[in-house]
Amino acid sequence: MSIGLSLPADLLVSLGEAAIASDAEQKFRARSLPDVGRTLRPGNGTPLWNTLRDQAKAHLKKRGSQADLGRHLNLPRQQINAFLAGSRMPDAERTLQLMAWLMVKRSEQDSE
């Protein structure tokens, strides 16, 4: 009978040791690896977006200008406001469209 009981006990001990080793390995990887593939959030870690946002803000002070930009980007005005407030970031395509819009606004400003 002790042979029958020792096999599950050995199995449980082995599983427990494997779980502890796996947990330790995951904790080590979490500490040592950068956040590869994670979505960026607006803030101090996104200096290029912060600069682009600040430059766009300068052209969006006039009433209705955020709504106009929203129509250009095919987005609601509220989403444009969230981009400018720093709580959200646009996808890559809309960021490129925003850069093109900003270039047009700058050229219009230079020609005046």
C-alpha positions in Angstrom: 0.0 0.0 0.0 2.8 2.4 0.7 4.0 2.0 -2.9 0.6 3.1 -4.2 0.6 6.2 -1.9 4.1 7.2 -2.7 3.6 7.5 -6.4 0.9 10.2 -6.1 3.0 11.9 -3.4 6.1 11.8 -5.6 4.0 13.2 -8.4 2.6 15.9 -6.3 6.0 16.9 -5.1 7.3 16.9 -8.6 4.4 19.1 -9.8 4.9 21.4 -6.9 8.6 21.8 -7.6 7.9 22.4 -11.3 5.3 25.0 -10.4 7.7 26.8 -8.1 10.4 26.7 -10.7 8.0 28.0 -13.4 6.8 30.8 -11.2 10.4 31.8 -10.4 11.3 31.8 -14.1 8.3 33.9 -15.0 9.1 36.5 -12.3 12.7 36.6 -13.5 11.6 37.2 -17.1 9.1 39.8 -16.1 12.0 41.7 -14.4 14.6 41.3 -17.0 12.7 41.7 -20.3 11.5 45.0 -21.7 7.9 45.5 -22.5 8.2 44.3 -26.1 4.9 44.4 -28.1 2.9 46.4 -25.5 0.8 49.3 -26.6 2.3 52.7 -25.8 0.3 55.0 -23.7 0.6 58.8 -24.0 2.9 60.3 -21.4 6.6 60.8 -20.6 7.5 57.7 -22.6 6.1 59.1 -25.9 8.1 62.3 -26.5 7.6 62.3 -30.3 3.8 62.1 -29.8 3.9 64.8 -27.2 5.7 67.1 -29.5 3.3 66.4 -32.4 0.3 66.9 -30.1 1.7 70.3 -28.8 2.3 71.4 -32.4 -1.2 70.4 -33.4 -2.7 72.2 -30.4 -1.3 75.5 -31.6 -3.5 75.2 -34.8 -6.6 74.0 -32.9 -7.4 77.0 -30.7 -10.1 78.4 -32.9 -13.7 77.3 -32.2 -14.7 74.4 -34.4 -11.2 73.5 -35.5 -11.2 70.2 -33.6 -14.4 69.3 -35.4 -12.8 70.2 -38.7 -9.8 68.0 -38.0 -12.1 65.2 -36.9 -13.9 65.4 -40.3 -10.5 65.3 -42.0 -9.4 62.3 -40.0 -12.9 60.7 -40.1 -13.1 60.7 -36.3 -15.5 62.3 -33.8 -14.5 65.6 -32.3 -14.4 63.9 -28.8 -11.6 61.6 -30.0 -9.6 64.5 -31.3 -10.1 66.1 -27.9 -8.8 62.9 -26.2 -5.7 62.9 -28.4 -5.0 66.6 -27.5 -5.7 66.0 -23.8 -3.1 63.2 -23.8 -5.5 60.4 -22.7 -5.4 58.6 -26.0 -3.2 58.2 -29.1 -4.3 57.7 -32.7 -3.3 54.7 -34.7 -0.4 54.9 -37.2 -2.5 55.8 -40.2 -4.2 58.7 -38.4 -0.9 59.9 -37.0 0.4 60.1 -40.5 -2.7 61.9 -41.6 -2.3 64.3 -38.7 1.3 65.0 -39.7 0.2 65.7 -43.3 -2.6 68.0 -42.0 0.0 69.8 -39.8 2.3 70.3 -42.7 -0.5 71.8 -44.7 -1.4 74.2 -41.9 2.2 75.3 -41.5 2.5 76.0 -45.2 -0.7 78.0 -45.1 0.6 79.9 -42.1 3.9 80.6 -43.9 2.2 81.8 -47.1 0.1 84.4 -45.1 
